[in-house]
Amino acid sequence: MITEVMFPVMSESEPEAEGVVGTWFVNHGESVAAGQVIAEVQVDKVSQDVEAPVAGVMYQYVAENVGITQGAALARIDS
């Protein structure tokens, strides 16, 4: 089963604002556990950790420091 990991909406006043993945803590193709922190994302100097919602193998859609709209898919996990 494929589960998409979404970029969190961190700015309710600007839900279409763009953010970036600051750091990936899990590499493309590696196994992750449910609840494991997989990335740190940033919007306007505010950062937040993103956790894996399920266990499986993670595949990144977005590279570090590349812009992405809040709420968009940034990775998928195949469980």
Residue pairs with C-beta under 8 A, 6 or more apart in sequence:
1 54
1 78
1 79
2 76
2 77
2 78
2 79
3 53
3 54
3 56
3 76
3 77
3 79
4 73
4 75
4 76
5 38
5 50
5 52
5 53
5 58
5 73
5 74
5 75
5 76
5 77
6 71
6 72
6 73
6 74
7 19
7 21
7 41
7 50
7 68
7 69
7 70
7 71
7 72
7 73
7 74
8 41
8 48
8 50
8 70
8 71
9 15
9 70
9 71
10 19
10 41
10 43
10 46
10 48
10 70
11 17
11 43
11 44
11 46
11 70
15 70
15 71
16 69
16 70
17 43
17 44
17 69
17 70
18 43
18 67
18 68
18 69
18 70
19 41
19 42
19 43
19 44
19 67
19 68
19 69
19 70
20 41
20 42
20 64
20 65
20 66
20 67
20 68
21 39
21 40
21 41
21 42
21 62
21 63
21 64
21 65
21 66
21 68
21 74
22 39
22 40
22 41
22 42
22 47
22 64
22 65
23 39
23 40
23 64
24 38
24 39
24 60
24 64
25 37
25 38
25 39
25 40
26 32
26 36
26 38
26 39
26 52
26 58
28 58
28 59
28 60
29 57
29 58
29 59
30 57
30 58
31 55
31 56
31 57
31 58
32 38
32 52
32 55
32 56
32 57
32 58
32 77
33 52
33 55
34 52
34 53
34 54
34 55
35 51
35 52
36 51
36 52
37 49
37 50
37 51
38 50
38 51
38 52
38 58
38 75
39 49
39 50
39 74
39 75
40 47
40 48
40 49
40 50
41 47
41 48
41 50
41 74
42 48
43 70
50 74
52 58
52 77
53 77
54 77
54 79
55 77
55 79
56 77
56 78
56 79
57 77
57 78
58 75
58 76
58 77
59 75
59 76
59 77
59 78
60 74
60 75
61 73
61 74
61 75
61 76
62 68
62 74
62 75
68 74
